Amino acid sequence: MPDDLTNAITKYYDAVPYDSHPFPQSAVEHLEALAYLFGLEAQPPASARVLELGCASGGNLIPFAARHPGGSAIGVDLSPVQVAQGAAAIGQAGLGNVELRAFDINDIDTSFGKFDYIVSHGVYSWVPPAVQSAILRVCAENLAPNGVAYVSYNVYPGWKAREIVRDAMILRGGPRDAPGEKLSFARGMLEFLEQSARKDSVLEKTLEEAMPIVRNANDTYLLHEFLEPCNAPCYFKEFVERAGSHGLAYLADAEPSTMFVQNYGEKVREPLLRECGGSQVMMEQYLDFIVNRTFRQTLLVKKERVGQIRYRLDPVRLRALAYAGVFLPDDGGVLKLNGPEQPCTALRNQKVTLRLPVHKAVAQVLDQHYPAAVLPEALFGEVAARVGEPRETVEPFVMTMLEELLILGAVRLRRSPFGAAAKVADMPRALPAVRNLPGLALHTGPNALASNLWHESVALSPLERCLLPLLDGGHGHDALADHLVGEARAGRIRFIKDEQPLKDESLLREFASQQVALALKDLRRKGLLAA
């Protein structure tokens, strides 16, 4: 990569740091589960070595290291400013199993060692061709034999239209020096075009799609997605061919629901199955045209493993995975075993209609345990007890429902149950990493953000942050309430009721107990309490 372009990209990221936070779809636990789903074994995260290319300030990598003290992680990024920010957070958190380096991806060689997982999120499309090639080379050379690589990138055909928007924004905003000025002038260009576009023109339709993104996205996203020096989308099939030239093969999409042709209706399913002749890559390339896809998150493995990949779901493997889900009745009520069918909203805003009592029981159990993941073996017993049927009677109904929910994208998967609390304990314990705020706080202020067990950013209220240091398994609910009362007396927190500060001792104690119960309930549901 020419020095001037390297310097331009480095300066851009120094001036406009990438929004560094966890990306759940790139979580190592998620990649392990998907590899298993499609026929492959991968290294358990607890002892995995992870490399992140383009790690920014470590928001996606540091939470992995905190969750898995027995694992190890290295992140590289071109921006010394972002690496320094991440190094400071690592120091505050006292983590010894993660390292960030200001490093050019081109310079990574075999001396870096082998990694069980390599993650590159938000980099591939935003670097020159030589660096794109280097990313795939590193994913091949530095990947362990059973490793999984994750690469995200912009794709055509969806980005064909967005390129018009990007070009227009660069035309007016590109010559400006300050990032804020660039964006202001670029937005002005789009507003001008929106007012001037001819009715029913390609430009009008393009702006109708793009303007909600431009209006609602944060400035950092817009500066990197539309105004930074490089943005080179490609077709999915083209990306797979490039990966193949480096000895890599396509495994899956990080959002597996996009892979299943049955999600697109019979008019699409039958013709594509005939047309594509069993090629998963060709079928997904057709689907990209049908949905006008703009972004992909591709999992790659070494070519030698292709023969082991199975896209027909294996019932044995389905029974060995752990499932998590949320089901909110659309009428605002509660899930009821008997009565009429219940339309619900599940994870990722998927719409699910529950008809049979056994289906409603599955939803009840998953929702009750969430954010904990449940193995089918545990589900069978709980569901059978709820519907009053023998275990062997409900098993096939449960497994069919889980498979359908998986295909739809309405449940989450893990290779095995993990340490999320299914209920609030008498002596609650938060994740050690979260108790160690501010070292692992992604943002501070009125609402800090931290990473939960699902590798998501979740907000922490001031009251929750006040309780966290005591959630070590050694303090009961009464002790936590006493702590809040003490904090209120010291003036560090205030309890307001009916727009007045609470001062009466008995009322203060009662109110503190109520707040403890509510805070612990919320912390559990956010995936921040350990089992």
Helices and strands as residue ranges (DSSP letters): H 3-15, G 24-26, H 28-37, G 45-47, E 49-53, H 62-67, E 72-77, H 80-93, E 98-102, G 105-107, G 110-112, E 115-120, G 124-126, H 129-141, E 143-154, H 158-173, H 179-196, H 202-216, H 219-226, H 236-245, E 248-253, G 256-259, G 261-264, H 266-276, H 280-291, E 295-302, G 303-308, H 315-320, E 322-324, E 328-329, E 342-345, G 347-349, E 351-354, H 357-369, H 376-387, H 391-408, E 412-414, H 432-435, E 448-451, E 457-460, H 462-467, G 468-470, H 477-489, E 496-497, E 500-501, H 505-525
